[in-house]
Amino acid sequence: MEIATVMASDAGDQRSGVNVSCSDSMIPLLSARKLTGTPSAMAAATLSYVVSPDDLWVGTEVLRTYADDGARRAMSDLRAFIGRCPTVVVSSGLGIGNRYRFAVAPGPQLGDDSIHVSDSMTSGSDTLEGGSVLVRIGTTLIVTHEEGNKPGGHKYLTQLAEAALRRYQTTGS
């Protein structure tokens, strides 16, 4: 297993109630790679695991702490964004397009609130799946992602979310 630190900025005050265009610019928000609000602190790590010679699993964990009710609002906004834009089609201009699909389901019973966001990208006959589990504990969000798996390859995502929550509850980070 390898661990690397990575950090992307969040979306700031972009809210779900504003006119939302279901375009490729929304994909980071729909996939939970970026969230609304402005955390007072963020930390991130990327993990990779060689499952087999032909299978590499990559996951990311992001811890966001808010000074106010931002964690609750970010989860509410994410649910609203996906409700408004469950599908995004991106054309390359060459007649070839990618179709992105997003869905929200209840997450594993963790923290004060949790959801599972599934996403898939189809290009031609190829499909890659990803997913995120968001767990809210008070004013903190723990977001775990897994990257571009073959369909049905979500077996490590819940384990990563559970381990991240245990570590946060034990250490506060």
N, C-alpha and C positions, 0 to 999 in steps of 0.2 A: 504494500500500500504506500502511495506517495501522497504528501500533503503540500499544497502551495497556497499562499495567501493572495486573494484577489478582491478588489472592491470597485463596484460601479456606483455612480451616484443614483439617487432615487428621482422620481418624477416631480417632486415638490408639490405645489398646490393644484396640479391638474386634478379636477374632480369629475366624478362619473355623471353628475347632473348637467354638465356643460355639453353642448352639441358634440357628440363623439362621432368621428368619421371612422368607419371600420376599414382602415387602411393598414398598410404594412408598418406605419409608424406606431400603431397600437400594439404590435406583437410583443414588445418587452413588457407592457402593462398586462396584457392578457395572459401571458405565460408566467406572471409573478416574478420576472427577472428584475423589474422595477416596480415600486409601489408608490402610491400617493403619500403625501405628507413629508415632513422633514424630521428624520430621527435626530436625536441629540447625540447618539453614538452608534457606530456600526462596526462590525468585525466580520470577516469572511474567511473561509478556507475552501479549497477545492481538493477533493480526494479522488484518487484513481485506484482501481483494483483490477488486476489481470485475472479474469474468471477462468479463461482457457486461452490457448494460443490464438484463437480466432475471436475472442470476446473480451473487450475492455469495458469495464463499468466506470463511469465518471459521475460523481455527485458533488454538489456544492452546498455548503451550509452558510447562511447569513443570519447574524444576530443583530436586530435593530431595537434600540431602546428609545422611547419617546418621552418627552417631558410632560406631555398632556395625554389626551385620549386618541392620539394618532394611530396607535396599533389597532384599536377597534375600528376607526374610520378607514384605515387602509384595507382591512379585510372586507368591510362593507362595500367600499368602492370597487374592489376586485370582483366581488360577486355581481355588482351592478354592471361593470364593464363587460364581463363574460355574458351576462344576460342580454346585453344589447348587441354584442358582436361575437356570437359563438363560432362564426366562420369568417375567415379573411382569405381572399384570393389575391395573389400577387403575380402579375404578369411580367415576364422578362422582356416583353416587347418583340419577341421572336415567335409569338404564338404559343409559347410554352409557359405554363403557369404552375405555381405551387399553391396548394390548398392547405390552409392551417385551420385546425378545429380545436376548440377549447370547451371544457366542461368542468363544472364544480360539483363535487359530491361531498358528503360528510367525511371528515378525516377520521383517523383513529381517535378514540376518546382520550385526548391529551389536553392538558392545560385548561384554561377557562373557555376556550373556543378553538376549534381546529377544522380545517377544510383540506380536501385533496383536489388539486387542479390537475386535470389531465390535458395533455396537448399532443397533437399529431400533425405531421407535415407530410403531405403526399405530393410527389412529383412523378408524373407518369404512373408506372405500376409500383414504384417504391414508396414505402411508408416508414417513417421513423417516429417513435413515440417518446415522449418525455413526461415528466410529472413533477409536481411540487406538493409538499405538505407544509401548511402554515399552522403554527401553534402559537396562540396568544396566551401569555401569562401576565396579567395586569397590563402594564404599559410597555411590555416587551413582546416582540415577535421573533420567533425562530422559524426561518424559512429554509427548507431543505429541497433541493432540486436534483433530478437525475437527467442526464443528457442523452439524446438520440439513441434510444434502444430499439432493438427489434420489437415488433408487436408482442405484447405479453411479458416484457422484460422488466417489470416493476418490483421484483422481489426484494430489493435492498432498500427501497425508499422509506418504508415505514420503520425498518430497523434503524436507519440513519436518523430519522426524526425522533424516535424513542431515545436513542443514545444522546442526541443533542439536548433533549429536554432533561434527561438525568444529569448530564454534565452541568447544565445551567442551574438546576435546582441545587446541586451540590456545591458549585463554585461561584455562581453568579456571573459566569462568563462563558 
